[in-house]
């Protein structure tokens, strides 16, 4: 929480906000003391000034609803007592002057504190929740184009004239625009990550702690990518320093540290922090708090991230993802279930204290060495179990080699990373969904990603504005059922925004081809056909059992009998939203939901069978308003003896057709020993539909008028059975 306050109060808050500890939770507690605007160290100050206007704080209509000066777009500071301050932050109901030093009271106040811009607790806003994968923003339509809508920092002048919304470009997104709002409105959707399903869930302390860790991991990943793009290493970045002034105006040198940079990224984003490191660009927030202030104020703490030095990497009671290996590091996992991502550095020794076999795990990520674990040896040393591989060692204190060898892969494994960008395609064999990662680059979010199945692979791609997918990763052997959020790294936004697509082209949906889609979710899947120039009036959607089948009408098909089969899909669940690059109106689609009738088909006795075969209850479901044919297939040495349709005897024959089926029927057939072969085929004889002949030891039936056509060439004939 960056506040406009009286001079002496500023000095008091800035001098008292940091904790004396150096651990990762000490770092986060110190950050929260400052960000939330509520510092337990100021308990006496608060009590003494409940009714004294010691602060100048923004004018608000409610917590998180700042009133701006319409002529400048800036906030309107006004004298504010402590009681008024608590009310403006929405936490007056938590404060109890009778117990002014209650630590639990202060924690509740901190995690629930909402400032004038709508940031809450740790100064969590919509943008960081999107980046960390907890939140999907509201989507609005402006001049026919859809934009995400959420708060980002822009110049106050944007809001001149009492504007509350503006189209702006997101820094580092490659030109992506959003509709920015003047405050965090929290009108989007919480996606349920780590149990955060609502804004109320976000206020729960344990949830905010997990969000903060995920936000730091996202920022660290982005900063790493941006440093690499600028040909700068973390070693070079952490050697950087900048001139500044302390709280009393005295000149100081601000030294880069990992904790300071993580705090700076929380203030100005990963992109702003990367510009500080690569271009020495010092930026400030809405209230003029500059990035170097955070680098200095929160420098020197342990973190969950490795640096190119001998570090103490520290977890906490929460499940953590820690990184180590650049140097001789000591890792303190803490009480959660932890993953230690080990960097590659020949000769380094990483010591892990309190490693729990069966819960904690070491993952080799971003390694250049080929098969680094192929030469893994596990041995007992005085401190515990030593794992040696690829010129590097890990010592698990207090753990025996025998415990590791029970299931070595559960203790240490390699993870491969596959980067996805705006262009370029790659095929991956052996992708392990539980270990390997698809890593986003250049501002790629889940809203940009589409997934679909082929006969052999799962494809995840970035969809361009023209509907094409020019960048993709083909994961051979996987299906949509294998997709999980854990497969992705450094992809922004909620996983719920990942869409599914059926991309149709001349290769997979050419002339007379049938394409079957085994997994189709109507709520999220789009059928994309940019190459065909179809209109909705050309499409026929037919319900065939549990499946929807899409075909072309006669005018559009011109003999092309291609079919798109959507397995287990109700035709009535489809809408215009499921089709891309189809012109016209969805109401012009022909939807065919056929009526099916039950045909009870029974063989009395033995000697043959009926095709198609009835189900276990003796019933065949037949499509109405079409001709439906039953074929009676004698066993070897048998022939059709009698035939009854709806209880009435008809001439014994090898098949029976219901023309334009419009009701349920029953059929009974018996077989008897004898020659089931009809008369041999006569080349000069005229045959019409239903006539049967013997040819080459087989029975054939004419489908329509024919003369002189060899039955074995089929055409007007269909094969019925062997004839003996």
N, C-alpha and C positions, 0 to 999 in steps of 0.2 A: 504494500500500500504506500504509494508516494503521496504525501500530504502537503497542502499549503497551510503552514502553521506559524505561530509567532516565533521569533528568533530563538529565544531561550529553550522553547520546547523542541525545536529542531535539534539543537545541540544535545539535549537530554536523550532524545530518542536514538540519535545516531550513535551516541557513545555507549548506550546500554543494550543495543539490540543483539550483539553477538554473544554466543555462549562461550564458556571457557574451554569446553572440550574440543577435540579435533576429529571425532568420528563422523561417519556419514549421517547418522541421525542428528548429531550436534549441528552439522551443516544445514540440514533441512529444518531443524528447529529454529536456528538462527534466521534462515531465510523466511520462515513463516512468521516469526516475531516481527520482522520488518514489513513483509508483504501484506499481512492481514491488517496492519495498523494497530494491532493489540499486542503489547509487550508486557508480560508479567513483571518485568523489572521496573515498570512504571506504576505499579499498583498504588503506591502512596501518592504519586502525582495525580492519578485519576481521582482518588478519594478526596484529595484536597481541592480539586477544581471542578467538582461536579456541576457547579452553577457558575463557574467563571469562564468567560469567553477567551480561553487560552489558545485556541486554534483559529485559523482561517481555513475553512473547508468549503467545498463546492455546494452550491445551492441545488437541492434535489426536490422532486415532487414525491419521491418514495425511494427506498433503497434501490440503487442501480438505475435510477431514472434522473439523470442530470438535466438541469435547466441551463441551456446555453444562452450566451449573449448573441442575439440574432444579427447584430451588426458586425461581429467579429468571428462568430462560431465557437468562441472559447467558453470555458466554464466561468461561472460567476462566484468568486470566493466571497464568503461572508463570515463575520465573527461567529464562533461556534463554541459552546460550552461542552464539557465532557459528556453530560447527559444528552445534549443535542447530537454530539458526535456519535454516541452509541446508537441513538435513534436513527440517524442517517445511514448507519451501517446495518441496521436491522437486527441489532443484537442487544437492545436495551432490555429485553425480557430475560436475558441470561445473567445480567450483572446484579449482584447483591452487595450493597454497601455494608451489610452486616458481616460478610465474610470476604473482605476486599483482597485477600491474598490467596484465595482458593485456587490451586493450580488446575483442577478439573473445570472450574468455571471459566478460566481463561482459555482452556483448550476449546470448549464449546463456542466461546466468543470468536476465537480465531478461525475455526473451520467454517463458521456460519457467516462470517463478516463479508458483506457485499459493498464494494465501493461505488462511487458515483457513475462509473463506466460499466457497472454490471459484472466486474470481476469478483470472484468469490474465493474465500479462504486463502490459499497459496497464490492468489491473483490468477486463478484459473479462468480462462475465457473460452469462448466458442472455438477460436482458431486452434488453440493448443489441444483442446479435446478432440478436434477433427484430426490433427496430426497424430495424436496418440491412439486413434482408433476407437474412441468411446462415443463419438457423436457424429450424426449426419445433419448438415444444416438444412434449413428450410430452402425450398426451391421456388423461385418466382419467375414470372415471364415478363420480359420488358421488350416491347416492340417485336413480339413474336419469337424472341429468343429466350431460352431458359438460362437462369443464372442461380448459383448458390448465393444465399443471403446470410451474412453474419458480420460481426464486428471485426475490423482490423484498424490499426492506427493509420490515420491520414492527417494531413495538415488541418488545423482548426478552420482554416478558410473554406474548406469543403462544405462546412455547415452554415455558412453565411446565408441569411434569409430564412433562418429556422428550418433549413433542409434537414431531413433525418435519414435520407438514403442517397447513395451515389454509386455509379459504376466506376470501379477502380481495378487496376491490374495488380495481381498478387506478385510480390517480389519473389524472384527465383522460380516462377512457375512456367516460364517460357511463353508468356503472353496471355495466360489464363485470367479472365476477368470475373469479378463477382459483383453483386450488389452489396456494398458495404452499408452497415447501419451505424448510427451515431453512438450507440451503446450496445453491449451484449444483451440481446433480447431473450435468448434461450428459447427460441420458437422452433428449433429443430427437433431431432429425435435421438434419444439415447439408445444405443444399439445393444446394451446388455453385457458388454465386455466386463469381466471380473465382477459381475453382479450389479453394475451401475445401469439401471433401467430408467432412471428418472433424475430430475434435478435434486429431488429430496435425497436420493441415494448418493449423489455427489457430495452432499454435506456430511456424510458419515466419515469420521476421521480415518478409519482404515482404508476406505475407498479413495480418499484424497491422496493418501500416501502412495497407493499403487499407481494412481494417475500420474503423480509427480515423477515416479520412477520411469514409467513408460514415456513421459514427456522428455525426460533427460536422455533416455536411450534414443529416442527419435532425433533430438537435437544433436547428440553426439554423432549419430550416423550421417546426418546431413553435413555437419561440419567436416567430418572425415572426407566425404565425397568432394566437398568444395575445396578443401585443402589440396587434395590429390589433383583436382582439375587445375589448380594454380601452381602445381609443381612444388608444393610445400609439404614438409613432413610435420608430424606432431612435435618432433624434437625441435624443429625450427620455430614452430608456433609457440611452444612453451618457453622459448628463449626470448620472446618479444617483451618489450616494456614501453611505457608511455609516460610522459610528464603529466602531472595533475596537481590538485591541491587537496589537502585534507579538509575535515569539517570546520577547522578554524582558519582556513585560507592559507595555510603554510604549504610551500612547494613539496611535492613528494614524487617518487617514481613508482608507478603501478606495474607490478610484475605479473605476467601471465601465469596462472596456475589452473589445473583442471577444474577445481571447484569454483574458482572465480569465473572461468569461462562458461561453465554450466549455468551459473547464476545469471551471467550476462545474456546468455541465450534465452533464459526465461524472461528477461526484460525486453530484449530487442530481437528475439528470434535467432535461429541458427544462421540465417543468411546475414543478418546484421552483425553477428559475432564473427562470422567468416570474413566479412569486409574489414572489420577491425584488424584481424590477423593478417590478411593478405594486402590490404590497402591503407592500413592505419586510419580508417575512416571512423571517427567518433560520432555516434548518433545518440539522440536523447529521446525520452518518451514524452507522453502527453503533458507531464508537469515539469519537464526540463531535467529529469534525472538521467544522467549520461551513463553510457555503457561502462566506461572506465571506473565509475563509482562502484558498480557491482563487482567488477573484476578485483578491485582492491578490497572492498568490504568483506567479500566472502571467499577470499583467497586462503589457501593453506590447509584446507580440510581434507581428510580422507574422502575418497569417493568410491563408486562401484566400477570405475573405469581405470584402465592401465595407462601409464605414460612411459616413454622411452627412458626409464630410470628405475632405480630400486624403490618400489612403492609398497605401501600397506594398502591393500584393496579390502574394503570392509563392507559387509552386508549388514543385515539387521534381523529383526524377528519376522520380516516379511519374506515371501519367496522372491529371490533376487536372481538377476542375470549379471554376473560379474565378469570382468575381463582382466587377464594377467598374461605374463610371459615375456614382456619387453623388459628384461632385466631380471634381477634376482628378487622376486616379489614374495611378500607374505600375504596370504589370502585368509581373511577371517570371515567365513560364510555367514555366521549368525544363526538364528534359530529356524529359518524357513527351509523350504526345499529349493536348493540353489543349483544353477547352471554356471559353470566357470568356462568362459570362452577363452581359449588359450591362444595367444598370439605366437607367431613363429619367430624364434631368435635362437640361433645355434649357440650352445654353451650356457644358456640361462638355466637357472634352477628356481622353480616355483614351489614354495612350501605352503601347504594348505593345512590349516589347523581346524579341528572339529569337523572333518569331512565325514558324512554319514553315508556308508555304503548302502545302496538300495534306494536312496533318496537323492543325494547330490550327484552331479555328473559333470565330467570334463568334456568339452566339445572343442575339437580343433576346427577353427573356422578361418577362411581366407588364407589357407596355406598354399604355398607354391610348390613345395616338395611333393613328389609323386608317391602315393601310398605311404605316408609317414609312419603309420602304425604297423607296417609289415614286419618291422624288426623290433617290435615292442618286447621288452623284458621287464618282468616284475620280480623284485627281490626284497628281502627284509634288510633294513638298515637300522641302526640304533634308534632313530627318531620314529620309524614306522615302515611303510611300504614305499619303495622307490620305483617309479615307472620311468624307464629310459627308452628313448626312441628318437630317431632323426637328429641326433646330436643335442638333444634337449632332455631335461629331467624334471619330474614332478615328485615331490615327497609328500605323502599323506601321513601326517603325524598321527600316531596312535592307532594306525590301521595295519593289519597284517597282510603280507603278500598272498596268503591263502584266501583271505576274504575277498581280495581283488580277483583272484583267479577263478573263483566260483562262477562269475559272469563278467568277464573283462569288458565286454562291449557295453554293459550297463554302467560301468565306471568311466570309461573313456572311449570316444568314438569320433570319427571325422565327419564334418558337415561340408558339403559343397555348395557354393553360391553361384547362382545364375542371374546375371543382371538383365533387366528388361528396360529398354529405352524406347524412344519414339520411332526408331527405325531399326531394321535388322532382324533376321530370323535365325533360330538355332533349334537343333533336335537333340534331345537329352535321353540317353538310355540309362536305366537304373536309378532314376530319381527316387530318393527315399523320403516320403512325406513327413516322417517323424523327425528327420534330421536336416535334410537339405532345404535351401531357401531360394525363393524368387525375390530378388532385391530390386526395388524401384529406384529409378534415377530421374533427375531433372523435373521434380515436382509431380511425378506420376501418382495419382490417387486411385483408389478402388473404383471411383466413378468412371475412370478412363478404361478400365479393364473389362474384357469380355472373355468368357470361357466357353468351349464347346468340345464335343467328342467327335473323333473320327473312328473308323473301324479298328484302328490300332493304337490310338493315343488320345490324351487330353491336351488340348491346345489352350494356352492362356495368351491373349494378345492385347495390344493397345489399339483401340478403335479410333481412326482418324475422323475428321469432320465429314468426309465424303462417304463414310460408312465402311471404308476399307480397313483391313487389318494388315498393316505393312511391317509391324514388329510383333513377333510372337515367340513363345517357347513351346515346343512340342514335346510333351512328356510321354514317351513311349511306354505303353503297357498300363497307363493309369486311366481312370474314368472320372466323371464329374463327382461320383460318390467319394472319391479320394480327396477332394478339395477341403481344406480347413484354413482358418485364419493363420494358424501357426506356420503354414507354408510360405508366408510372405514376410518380408523384412523391408522397412523403410518405405512402405506404401501408405499414403495418407488417407485419412477418412475412415468411416466405418466399413467393415467387411460386407455389411448388408448392401452396399452400393455396387458390389461386383455383379455385373450382369451376365446373362447367358445368351448366346447367339446361335442361330443356325445359318451359316453363310452359304448361300446357294450360288453356284456358278456352273459353267458348262461342263466342268470336269466331274462334279459330284451330282449334277442334276441335269444331265444332257438328255438327248432324244430317247424316249421310252424308258428312262431309268427310274428305279425306285430307290429312294433314300429313306432309311428308317432311323428315327431319332429315339433312342432308348430312354432318355431322361429329358423330360420337357416340363418346365415349371411355368405355367401361363402367367404367373405374377411377375416373373423376372426375365423371361426369354423372348427374344425378338428374332423373327425370321427375316433375314436380310437378303434381298434379291435385286441389287442395283443394276445388274447386267441384262435384265429381261424386259424391262419396260412394260410390266403388266399393270393392269388396273384391277380394282376389286371386282368389277363386273365380269372379269375373265375367270375368277376362281370359284371352285366348287369345294365346299367343306362338308365331308360326309362322315357320319358316325358309323364306324364298323366295329361292332362289339365295344370293347373298352377303348379303342383307338380312334383318333381323328385322322382322316385321309384327305389330303389336299390334292386336287387335280385341276385340269383346265377344261373349260367348256369347249364344245365342238368348234365354235368360231375361232377361238384362240389356239386350240391344240393343232388343228389341221393335220390330224393323224398322230400327233405326239401324245402318247399315253403315259407320260411321266407321272409319278406318284410320290408324295411326301407323306410318310406315315409317322405320326406323333403317338408313341405308345402311351397307353394309360392316360389319355387326355380327353376330357369332355368337350365336345365341339362348342357347347354353349359358354365355356369359360374363355373362349378367344374373343379378342376385340381388335380394333385398329391399332392399339398399342403393341400388339404382337407382330406387326408387319412394318418393315422399313423399305422405302423405295417402291411402294405400291401406290399408284395414283387413284384418285376418285374417292368415293365414300364407302365405308365398310358396310353400310346398309345395302349396297349393291351385290354383296357376296351371296351366292346361292348356298344356303345351308340345308343339307339333306340329313334329316334324322329319320332313318327308315324304321318301319314297323316290322318286327320279326314275329313269325308264327311258328308254333311247335308242330313238328311232324313226328308222330309216334310211329317208329319203324321197327318191326319185329320179324325175326326169322323164327318160324315154327319148326322145331326139330333141328336137324343138322344138315350139312351138305353145302353150305355157302355162307356168304356175308353180304352186308349192304354197304354201299359207299355213296356219300360220306358216312362214316361210322357214327351211330347214335352214341349219346353219353351213357353213363352207368344206369340211368333210369329209362333208357330206350328212346330218348327224345333227341331230335335234330332241330336246331334253331335255324330257320330259313328266312331270308330277307324277302319282305313283301313287295308286291308290284313288279316282280321279276320272274322269269321262268326258272323253275327249280327242278332239277333232274336227280332222281335216285337211280343208281345202277346196282343190279343184283349180280353178284359175282359167285358163280358156282365153284366149289372145290373140284379138284381133278377127278373126272369120272362122274360128275353130277351135272344136272341141268335144272332150270327153273321148272317147277311142276305146277304150282298154283299161285295166283296173285289176287289179293283183295285190297281195294281202296275204299276207305270209309265203310268197311264191312260188306262191300258189294264186289262180287267176283268179276274180274276183267280178264282179257286174254293174257295168258302167260307170256311174258316177254322179258328181255334182259334189262330193260330200264323203263322208267315211267316218269313223265314230265308233267308238273303242275304249271299251267300257263298263267302268267300274271297272278302269282300266288296272292290270295286275299283272305285266307282263312286257315285255321288249323285243320290237319288231316291225320288219318291213320293209314298205315300200310302194313299188310301181312304177306309174307312170301314163304313158300315151302320149296324145298329142293328134293329131287329124286335121282336115283342112279340112272345113268344114261349119257349119250353123246350130247353135249351142250353146243355143238358146233352148228351154226346156221349154214345155209347153202354157200358153196364157193363163189367167189367173186367172178362175175361175167363182164368182160371188157366192153361188150356192146349193149349191156342192159342199162336202163335208166334207173337210178336210185334217188329217193327223196329222203328228207330228214327223218331219222329214226330207223331206216332200213339197216339190217345187219348182214354181214358177209363173213366168210372164212377166207383167210389169205395167209399163207406162210405159217400155219399153225397158230394163228391168232384170230380173235374175233374183233371186227371193226364195225363202227356204226357211222352212218352218213350224217353229217351235220346240216347239209342242205342238198339241193338238187345237184346230181353229178352223173357223169358218164365218161368212161374211159380213163378216169384218174386212178392210178395205182394206190391202193389203200396204204401200203407201207410208206408212201411219201407224205402221208397225212393230208395236209391241206383241207379238203372237204370232209376228211375222215378223222375219227378219233379211235384210238385203241381202247378196247373194252377189257379183254382178258385173254389168257392163253386158252387155246382150244385143243382138247384132246379127246 
